Amino acid sequence: MLEYLDIDDMDIMNFKKLVASNVKKIRLKNNITQSELSQIIGHKSASTIGKIEASIDNKHYNLEQLYKISKALDVDICQFFK
């Protein structure tokens, strides 16, 4: 039988911040701007990337974005979750 996981909103928020922080760290290591990353993954502006990195408006990356970012930065997607 499956058991309910006791995961609160703070756990989820911290997880999203961890992923965003790791993406930012890897992005900066690769000398890619928010604008450049935005264009590479198909966004018209850097505002979404900026909001995610700054934890504004509860924005976060979805799986498709993370996959595209991992390809753009030439890094295993698992690196975002460490």
Helices and strands as residue ranges (DSSP letters): H 9-29, H 34-40, H 47-53, H 63-72, G 77-81
